[in-house]
Amino acid sequence: MNSKVVSILFDFSIGRYKEALEIFDRLGLPSSKSILLVNIPEILYKKGEYSDALKNLKTALKIDRQLGNLLNQASDLNTMGKIFYEQGKFEKALKQQEKTFEISK
């Protein structure tokens, strides 16, 4: 698939996710919001928008910790690790992966 089409599809997906986030906020559904906040950074990561991805991941991680959702916490930390790795921040990447491993035990 051509990269322009992929970029358009990614942007479209992020737009729909953001609309859903607003709805979940109004309905008071933090667990549903958390799921979206895991998916949005994955798209941003694939687009190379690391700063925005990390911002969303930090929000998701905070919610997941409040909810006690270990699976999503591990996913958040794993994606953070991938981003730090891509940025050449290897120590930070390793730290996130170690946290992921601890949660996954």
C-alpha positions in Angstrom: 0.0 0.0 0.0 1.3 3.4 -0.9 2.7 5.5 2.1 0.3 8.4 1.4 -2.7 6.2 1.7 -1.3 4.6 4.9 -0.8 8.1 6.4 -4.3 9.1 5.5 -5.7 6.0 7.1 -3.6 6.5 10.2 -4.9 10.1 10.5 -8.5 9.0 10.0 -8.1 6.3 12.7 -6.6 8.8 15.2 -9.5 11.2 14.5 -12.1 8.4 15.2 -10.2 7.4 18.4 -10.2 11.0 19.6 -14.0 11.2 19.0 -14.4 8.0 21.0 -12.2 9.4 23.8 -14.5 12.4 24.2 -17.6 10.1 24.4 -15.9 7.8 27.0 -15.0 10.9 29.0 -18.6 12.1 29.0 -19.8 8.7 30.0 -17.2 8.2 32.7 -15.7 5.1 31.3 -12.0 5.2 32.2 -11.3 1.5 31.2 -12.6 2.1 27.7 -10.6 5.3 27.5 -7.5 3.4 28.6 -7.9 1.0 25.7 -8.0 3.8 23.2 -5.0 5.5 24.8 -3.1 2.3 24.2 -4.2 2.1 20.5 -3.5 5.8 19.6 0.2 5.7 20.6 0.7 2.5 18.5 -0.5 4.5 15.5 1.6 7.5 16.4 4.6 5.2 16.9 4.2 3.8 13.4 4.0 7.3 12.1 7.2 8.3 13.9 5.4 10.8 16.1 7.2 9.7 19.3 6.5 12.8 21.4 2.7 12.5 21.0 2.8 8.8 21.4 4.7 9.1 24.8 2.3 11.8 26.0 -0.7 9.5 25.3 1.1 6.5 26.8 1.8 8.4 30.1 -1.9 9.2 30.4 -2.9 5.6 29.6 -0.4 4.3 32.2 -1.8 6.6 34.9 -5.3 5.3 34.2 -4.2 1.7 34.0 -2.4 2.0 37.3 -5.5 3.5 38.9 -7.6 0.6 37.5 -5.1 -2.0 38.4 -5.0 -3.2 34.8 -1.7 -5.0 34.6 -2.0 -6.2 31.0 -2.5 -2.6 29.7 0.3 -1.3 32.0 2.7 -3.9 30.4 1.5 -2.8 27.0 2.0 0.9 27.8 5.5 0.3 29.1 6.5 -2.0 26.2 5.4 0.6 23.7 7.4 3.3 25.6 10.4 1.0 25.4 10.0 0.7 21.7 9.8 4.4 21.3 12.9 5.1 23.5 14.8 2.4 21.5 13.9 4.1 18.2 15.1 7.4 19.6 18.4 5.9 20.6 17.6 6.2 24.3 18.7 2.7 25.1 19.0 2.9 28.9 15.4 4.3 29.0 14.3 1.6 26.6 15.8 -1.1 28.7 14.3 0.3 31.9 10.8 0.2 30.4 11.3 -3.3 29.1 12.4 -4.4 32.6 9.3 -2.9 34.1 7.2 -4.7 31.5 8.9 -8.0 32.4 8.2 -7.4 36.1 4.5 -6.8 35.5 4.3 -9.8 33.2 5.7 -12.3 35.7 
